[in-house]
Amino acid sequence: MLNGSHLFSQRVESSCKLRHVPTIGSSSLLSSYIGALQFYKRGHEMIREGYQKHYGGAFKVPMVSKWMVVITGPDMINDIRKSSDDQLSSREAIAEHSIADSIQTAQSDYMISPQIRLDPYHVAVVRTPLTRNLGIRFDDIKDEIAASFADLVPLNGDAKLTDWTHVSVYSTVLKIVCRTSNRVFVGLPLCRNPDYRQLNEQFTLDVMEGARFINMFPTFLRPLPWHIHWRNSVIGRLQTKASKKIDKAIFHAGALFQEQLDKERQYGKDRPDKPILTVSSQNNLISWLVDVANGEQREIRDLVVRLLSVNFGAIHTTTMAFTHIIYDLATYPDYIKPLREEVESVIKTEGWSKVSTNLNVSLLGVYVDSFQNSVMMRRKVVKDFTFSNGITLPAGTHLAVATNATHMDENKYENPKEFRGFRFAEMREKEGESKQHQMISLSLDYGTFGIGKHACPGRFFAVNELKTMLAHVLLNYDIKLANDDRRPENFWFSGNCIPNRTAEVMFRRRLA
Ligand code: HEM
């Protein structure tokens, strides 16, 4: 009951402060709880309804613990883009967002470490050295993709192998993405260690599960010791499997961090081959993190938590995107031939290393046609914030941008509900737009990676990996739907679009 009354008082307070923002569903206190339950199943539809009714403005939708204000239209999105962290905070939103409300973000303070929010230096490491070294690490990425596919979708080296094989797409892609990403994060042999790989795959799920438990307590009873001495918190450790994963990750990666720390002690922090300033195949996330870390940041546990957090942001997002790509490719096989020709032509004229950057493929229009999370760019209002259209949101409000509804807006994308594999490639053919509409582009009409200073810093890495995996599949396999007819259905939960996690697609050695 404690939990219920806590949620109730939160809801009463925010209902009063947000009276001026229109509601989708009922705004009366009790029925808004029913609306919050409906949001789990119908969140995406509620947000699309709000977008159509209130385009250019804001509306609110009920969640279990609070209201979420949803922002629409380029002007308001631009206001978010221009805002400072003191006005609209991305980190506060992520730290407080509850599992009850979303599966993407969770109580990171309790479940991972408050340092992730208070001192997010690992974000800068992803943004700069990781991205800058993508070119030099391309051969490693390509090699790990080939090796993972060979292990998980084997062609058995038999040139005559023509049998179709069932492949469970999500779980297979998850392993490939985890291995490939960690080839760059921690290198060989750890990236292939099954125990290390599984712990990273599971970490996100454990954090979410633990957050659900923590959310049963009112804020003032949430395990305080975790806040003060989180490393020593018995409660936190017992309550969450996530903490055990951190210990396991220390077991696996601790020595690599220690080695790097020792190396730095021996050669000095400002040596000529300083990792963050050097483009070199010898460096990885371990050396970049150690290079940037100072003081308490250099404790092994803190360093390992950064490694897990980057994995947390990288693995499931990229896995979901590539799962959509495989489902689309199998559902619309007419795209296979032209895509293959494009890959082969790029390799022939420019070499493999350019596949990741120069390949023009629109990845089957994945981000408008398949990848459809309803909201992105979550923020918490730190100080009362007034948008350029005059709408003011009080401090404490949680807001997000209606991404999927923007992507489904006919005024922005032609026939958005129709699958068009070359949607973005065609858009680039328009005069003056040849450099726009890239997968990594940020724009007010395309919200997959967010926009502004908190836009996904890992998007160059993710797109590089996605294009290289796609090229590998196109060159080596034929694929088709297992049930011959329909694309495996996406699963909607709380406004999030999750590709079917159990469906199979048929793979065989490429014949033509
Ligand atoms: C297809 C794959 C991916 C998608 C769709 C995606 C999407 C996003 C989105 C929407 C945000 C929030 C933007 C905002 O709030 O304005 C974000 C943030 C972030 N992403 Fe990604 N991401 C992907 C892959 C990756 C990868 C591979 C990495 C790491 C290598 C990564 C690291 C991060 C980090 C560290 C942040 C926090 C940025 C900040 O707080 O300033 N992401 N991502």
Residues whose N, C-alpha, C, O or C-beta is under 5 A from the ligand:
A	BS01	HEM	S90 V123 V126 V310 G313 A314 T317 T318 A321 M376 M377 R378 G447 T448 F449 G450 I451 K453 H454 A455 C456 P457 G458 R459 F461 A462
